[in-house]
Amino acid sequence: MGNKTNSIAIDGPAGAGKSTVAKRVAAELKFACVDSGAIYRTAALYFIEKYGDGAEKAIEDKALLKEELKKFAIDFKVDPALNFTVLLDSVDVSSKIRTQKVSNFVARVASNPEVREKVNERLRSFALKNKVVMDGRDIASCVLPDSRLKVFLTADAKIRARRRYDELVARGEAADLNDILAEVIKRDEMDEKRPVAPLVKTEDALLVDSSNMNAEEVIQHIVKLAKKEFEL
């Protein structure tokens, strides 16, 4: 599909460590790191804060959603040190979007085709002008199909649930491992079966299973692949 973009696409299921790995890989290569999931989480936060328990109905109301997509101001920036920040109405919401409530709702938002197209337009525009590492669910398949390097990062569901549990506990949030595992399995099913941009490993993506690897091992493996591809 046309010329290859100077981008690295990292896809995979929830809790595979995509964001952590993408940030470190980008830092080592001096690429900008764009967390597409953070933008969808921000959209989820917007609807949760505005509509509360009625957020799901708001997403399903096509006329209402069309108007909301015109109004809500989701943006992102990458500073000179290549740090990625997501903004909602010009306010940094990087911490607020990582709550379990947002995690439980984001798949509903991300599966909406109108929301996806609005977000993807922003992502593509940025990637055309910069060297980027971008992680998400459908970066290689839909957002940046012309990426020079595509990685599908995964891990066993139980291991991903434990990582998420440890992350929440470290932040002082109440967490139940069994509940989180159930949510991980549910999220996988939703991501894989959603009609728009389902989670899928493209034929040209390299599979990296981090079940028995620590973060540093995964990072260095991908950096090595990138240096070879980009001749760095």
Sequence and secondary structure as in RCSB ss.txt:
>XXXX:A:sequence
MGNKTNSIAIDGPAGAGKSTVAKRVAAELKFACVDSGAIYRTAALYFIEKYGDGAEKAIEDKALLKEELKKFAID
FKVDPALNFTVLLDSVDVSSKIRTQKVSNFVARVASNPEVREKVNERLRSFALKNKVVMDGRDIASCVLPDSRLK
VFLTADAKIRARRRYDELVARGEAADLNDILAEVIKRDEMDEKRPVAPLVKTEDALLVDSSNMNAEEVIQHIVKL
AKKEFEL
>XXXX:A:secstr
  S EEEEEEE  TTSSHHHHHHHHHHHHT EEEEHHHHHHHHHHHHHHHHGGGHHHHHH HHHHHHHHHH  EE
EEE TT  EEEEETTEE TTGGGSHHHHHHHHHHHT HHHHHHHHHHHHHHHHHS EEEEESSIIIII TTEEEE
EEEE  HHHHHHHHHHHHHHTT    HHHHHHHHHHHHHHHHH SSS     TTSEEEE TT  HHHHHHHHHHH
HHHHHT 
